Amino acid sequence: MKEQKIVVIGAGVAGINFATKLVDNGYPGELITIIDKGNDPFNRQPEEVMTGMLGSGGWSDGKLTYHTSIGGVLSKYCGEDKAMELMDQVISNFRRFHPKPEEIFCSDPQAEPDFIKPYFGLRLFPVWHIGSNYLHEIAKAWYSYLVDKGVKFMWNTEVSAIDFKTEYIDIKDSLEIISYDELIFAVGKSGIDFGKKLADNYQLPTEPKSVQIGVRFEAPQKYFQKLIDISYDFKLYQKFNNVSLRSFCTNNNAAYVAVEETYGDITYNGHAKKGEEFRNNMTNFGILMEIKGIENPFEWSREVVSKLQFRNIGLYYSPSRTPSQTSEGESINTVQIGNLNQFKEVMGEYADYIINFIDQMNKVFEFKNDWGMYIPEVKYLSPEPLVDYKNLALVDYPNVHFVGDALSARGITVSGAQGIYVAESLL
Ligand SMILES: Cc1cc2nc3c(=O)[nH]c(=O)nc-3n(C[C@H](O)[C@H](O)[C@H](O)COP(=O)(O)OP(=O)(O)OC[C@H]3O[C@@H](n4cnc5c(N)ncnc54)[C@H](O)[C@@H]3O)c2cc1C
């Protein structure tokens, strides 16, 4: 490959896998600059959930899904076989920098159990479990490797503007501008508004998107154990005409609800800890609806999320429980509501799909009143810019590559795989 100056915006899973592929193949690290608005792995604090070395992936639950229909879009660009091979590379990178690789385990359910059949389908796919606690150590080892290879990192540095025509980047609150020959745009979910701004400014052509919205459900694990024994990260699903629902990102054993803040609103997610000291015997997962046919899905989701708040805080509903605590023993940032009126008013008919999903789960798992839900959980599908499928470069700017959640990924494996795919195209 011609040696060029490469700038990566975002030290998340996509950006880091991208750079690793290059230096592993002899590309001079000195020509790669990675800019991130968060902290390096030695200074990153637990509450910095979405920014810093390894991005949201670095502080998440560490479940590496291994299927092309889970975690966003990959095979559309490169085909099924290549997608699986790229995901293999991501998993080996996590293994390579893991302090105890022998503790990584894979759950691989094979058959749909009879007891869920009348009500739900179950998606079966392998998941590699890295363990949240180890992700910090992985991030440190991985970072040290890239620094040794000469890669330059700029931490606590937020990119505020990019000029695709002159190929310059502006840094927030600084007069510094940085030039590039190739640009990797890997800002993840915390950079979603920046991506949108660029898409608007440059009128980037986009692919059509659906809405993905719902709640984070939580209950004691004992009710779900018979399903967890078959599939740790189970994916229940139901399909209707323009709406499909699925359980999403299941956490067990030491399962905590995580608070996300996007556009000033509070939304929920979840993560699991490894280690007996964190065990709380809870299960949580998203119940996410994919709604097709909404005209401006992004604006629609944002409006719904902003109405599902009480004084800028998300909601919690339970017929009998109170909200749980975070893994740091603090209260989850949420307001408990006594009924579902606000939820029904804001979500309209879509609230019924979620309530029905919970009712049907109750028939199978018999948790009765012993459950709660954090409202809302949302996957903002940012307008997905149209890219050249060969190298994920913008159709009008062939040296600007979008990867990870900033493009169409929704998880660690697919984000990392997209990073590696672009690196291979440059190599
Ligand atoms: C709590 C939680 C749990 C999760 N659990 C799982 C899981 O178990 N399995 C799974 O597959 N996925 C999980 N995910 C999703 C997964 O982490 C993401 O899909 C993945 O990290 C996306 O990778 P990325 O590289 O695109 O973005 P990220 O990993 O989010 O990285 C983006 C980086 O860009 C930086 N950045 C953003 N804007 C700018 C800017 N303007 N200037 C400079 N830097 C910027 C950020 O600081 C961040 O470090 C979870 C997410 C969360 C929040």
Ligand as a Chemical Component Dictionary entry (heavy atoms), coordinates in Angstrom:
data_LIG
# 
_chem_comp.id                   LIG 
_chem_comp.type                 NON-POLYMER 
_chem_comp.pdbx_formal_charge   0 
_chem_comp.three_letter_code    LIG 
# 
loop_
_chem_comp_atom.comp_id 
_chem_comp_atom.atom_id 
_chem_comp_atom.alt_atom_id 
_chem_comp_atom.type_symbol 
_chem_comp_atom.charge 
_chem_comp_atom.model_Cartn_x 
_chem_comp_atom.model_Cartn_y 
_chem_comp_atom.model_Cartn_z 
_chem_comp_atom.pdbx_ordinal 
LIG C1  C1  C 0 -23.564 -0.214 28.090 1  
LIG C2  C2  C 0 -23.334 -0.844 26.748 2  
LIG C3  C3  C 0 -23.242 -2.234 26.662 3  
LIG C4  C4  C 0 -22.996 -2.842 25.422 4  
LIG N1  N1  N 0 -22.833 -4.211 25.379 5  
LIG C5  C5  C 0 -22.511 -4.796 24.204 6  
LIG C6  C6  C 0 -22.217 -6.191 24.137 7  
LIG O1  O1  O 0 -22.204 -6.898 25.137 8  
LIG N2  N2  N 0 -21.938 -6.744 22.916 9  
LIG C7  C7  C 0 -21.914 -5.990 21.780 10 
LIG O2  O2  O 0 -21.635 -6.553 20.726 11 
LIG N3  N3  N 0 -22.147 -4.666 21.808 12 
LIG C8  C8  C 0 -22.431 -4.051 22.999 13 
LIG N4  N4  N 0 -22.644 -2.691 23.022 14 
LIG C9  C9  C 0 -22.542 -1.931 21.768 15 
LIG C10 C10 C 0 -21.085 -1.803 21.356 16 
LIG O3  O3  O 0 -20.318 -1.379 22.436 17 
LIG C11 C11 C 0 -20.970 -0.857 20.166 18 
LIG O4  O4  O 0 -21.763 -1.376 19.114 19 
LIG C12 C12 C 0 -19.541 -0.746 19.665 20 
LIG O5  O5  O 0 -18.678 -0.338 20.690 21 
LIG C13 C13 C 0 -19.456 0.239  18.494 22 
LIG O6  O6  O 0 -18.121 0.391  18.119 23 
LIG P1  P1  P 0 -17.628 1.739  17.421 24 
LIG O7  O7  O 0 -16.147 1.617  17.294 25 
LIG O8  O8  O 0 -18.426 2.021  16.233 26 
LIG O9  O9  O 0 -17.980 2.882  18.473 27 
LIG P2  P2  P 0 -17.517 3.043  19.974 28 
LIG O10 O10 O 0 -16.965 1.768  20.497 29 
LIG O11 O11 O 0 -18.659 3.662  20.674 30 
LIG O12 O12 O 0 -16.321 4.090  19.868 31 
LIG C14 C14 C 0 -16.488 5.382  19.369 32 
LIG C15 C15 C 0 -15.400 6.282  19.932 33 
LIG O13 O13 O 0 -15.447 7.515  19.235 34 
LIG C16 C16 C 0 -15.156 8.565  20.151 35 
LIG N5  N5  N 0 -15.749 9.801  19.609 36 
LIG C17 C17 C 0 -17.061 10.045 19.357 37 
LIG N6  N6  N 0 -17.205 11.276 18.829 38 
LIG C18 C18 C 0 -15.975 11.822 18.730 39 
LIG C19 C19 C 0 -15.464 13.075 18.258 40 
LIG N7  N7  N 0 -16.280 14.024 17.741 41 
LIG N8  N8  N 0 -14.133 13.303 18.348 42 
LIG C20 C20 C 0 -13.295 12.366 18.872 43 
LIG N9  N9  N 0 -13.719 11.153 19.322 44 
LIG C21 C21 C 0 -15.036 10.893 19.246 45 
LIG C22 C22 C 0 -15.768 8.118  21.458 46 
LIG O14 O14 O 0 -15.089 8.732  22.538 47 
LIG C23 C23 C 0 -15.571 6.594  21.416 48 
LIG O15 O15 O 0 -14.421 6.198  22.126 49 
LIG C24 C24 C 0 -22.879 -2.051 24.248 50 
LIG C25 C25 C 0 -22.970 -0.650 24.339 51 
LIG C26 C26 C 0 -23.193 -0.040 25.569 52 
LIG C27 C27 C 0 -23.266 1.463  25.648 53 
# 
loop_
_chem_comp_bond.comp_id 
_chem_comp_bond.atom_id_1 
_chem_comp_bond.atom_id_2 
_chem_comp_bond.value_order 
_chem_comp_bond.pdbx_ordinal 
LIG C1  C2  SING 1  
LIG C2  C3  SING 2  
LIG C2  C26 DOUB 3  
LIG C3  C4  DOUB 4  
LIG C4  N1  SING 5  
LIG C4  C24 SING 6  
LIG N1  C5  DOUB 7  
LIG C5  C6  SING 8  
LIG C5  C8  SING 9  
LIG C6  O1  DOUB 10 
LIG C6  N2  SING 11 
LIG N2  C7  SING 12 
LIG C7  O2  DOUB 13 
LIG C7  N3  SING 14 
LIG N3  C8  DOUB 15 
LIG C8  N4  SING 16 
LIG N4  C9  SING 17 
LIG N4  C24 SING 18 
LIG C9  C10 SING 19 
LIG C10 O3  SING 20 
LIG C10 C11 SING 21 
LIG C11 O4  SING 22 
LIG C11 C12 SING 23 
LIG C12 O5  SING 24 
LIG C12 C13 SING 25 
LIG C13 O6  SING 26 
LIG O6  P1  SING 27 
LIG P1  O7  DOUB 28 
LIG P1  O8  SING 29 
LIG P1  O9  SING 30 
LIG O9  P2  SING 31 
LIG P2  O10 DOUB 32 
LIG P2  O11 SING 33 
LIG P2  O12 SING 34 
LIG O12 C14 SING 35 
LIG C14 C15 SING 36 
LIG C15 O13 SING 37 
LIG C15 C23 SING 38 
LIG O13 C16 SING 39 
LIG C16 N5  SING 40 
LIG C16 C22 SING 41 
LIG N5  C17 SING 42 
LIG N5  C21 SING 43 
LIG C17 N6  DOUB 44 
LIG N6  C18 SING 45 
LIG C18 C19 SING 46 
LIG C18 C21 DOUB 47 
LIG C19 N7  SING 48 
LIG C19 N8  DOUB 49 
LIG N8  C20 SING 50 
LIG C20 N9  DOUB 51 
LIG N9  C21 SING 52 
LIG C22 O14 SING 53 
LIG C22 C23 SING 54 
LIG C23 O15 SING 55 
LIG C24 C25 DOUB 56 
LIG C25 C26 SING 57 
LIG C26 C27 SING 58 
# 
